[in-house]
């Protein structure tokens, strides 16, 4: 699989402030920035910062960030699915996962998540992939948002749609365990029917097992 990474940058204006959205960035480039303490949805900020540096340097890994001057206030990760998850079965080289997307609390509602996803999809290499994201409600910041679980689900769906993603059915137990969870995916324009069939088989493993 061709893992060429083409760098893009976009400046986003909000009132009198300018935020930089850029990527994919390398682990070395990330080291020149600080990491907002509010980016703690998945693990402690320092640990998460170390994790995204590692992802950035994987052959397929892609990190898109938004920064306020030299401070990273949001990020999105792309990498191959975790070997322990069903999405890695078959080792499909064209299946990529949007592993995490996070925006620090003071910067939410500015549309930063949508802008990061739009920038990520500017890269022509993305047309060679099926990109999936598994949305689990237990990762969502329901407490600070003030939203119900289904209102938050709608916010996440609209954000993912900005990156060309749509909802796909699956019988994955974790996703079917709660109606707010979902599988979304973007099918690259150069994905063929055989690859789609392989993706369908993973979505419905043991579909006819009784």
BELJOLIN-V402517 format. One record per backbone hydrogen bond with DSSP energy under -0.5 kcal/mol. NH is the residue of the N-H (numbers start at 1). CO is the residue of the C=O. Records with the same first field share a line. If there is no record, write none. Layout:
NH = CO  CO
This chain:
3 = 1
6 = 4
7 = 5
8 = 23
10 = 21
12 = 19
13 = 11
14 = 17
17 = 14
19 = 12
20 = 67
21 = 10  19
22 = 20  65
23 = 8
24 = 63
25 = 63
30 = 26
31 = 27
32 = 29
33 = 30
34 = 70
36 = 72
39 = 36
40 = 38
47 = 44
48 = 44
49 = 45
50 = 46
51 = 47
52 = 48
53 = 49
54 = 50
55 = 51
56 = 52
57 = 53  54
58 = 55
62 = 78
64 = 76
65 = 22
66 = 74
67 = 20
68 = 71
69 = 67
70 = 68
71 = 68
72 = 34  70
73 = 66
74 = 66
75 = 102
76 = 64
77 = 100
78 = 62
79 = 97
85 = 82
88 = 85
89 = 86
91 = 88
93 = 91
95 = 92
96 = 94  130
97 = 79
98 = 132
99 = 77  97
100 = 77
102 = 75
104 = 73
107 = 104
108 = 105
110 = 107
115 = 111
116 = 112
117 = 113
118 = 114
119 = 115
120 = 116
121 = 117
122 = 119
123 = 120
126 = 123
127 = 124
128 = 125
129 = 126
130 = 94
131 = 129  186
132 = 96  130
133 = 184
135 = 133  182
136 = 134
139 = 136
140 = 137
142 = 140
145 = 141
146 = 142
152 = 148
153 = 149
154 = 150
155 = 151
156 = 152
157 = 153
158 = 154
159 = 155
160 = 156
161 = 157
162 = 158  159
163 = 160
164 = 161
165 = 160
166 = 185
168 = 183
171 = 203
176 = 172
177 = 173
178 = 175
181 = 178
182 = 135
183 = 168
184 = 133
185 = 166
186 = 131
188 = 129  186
190 = 127
191 = 188
196 = 192
197 = 193
198 = 194
199 = 195
200 = 196
201 = 197
202 = 198
203 = 199
204 = 200
205 = 202
207 = 204
209 = 206
210 = 208
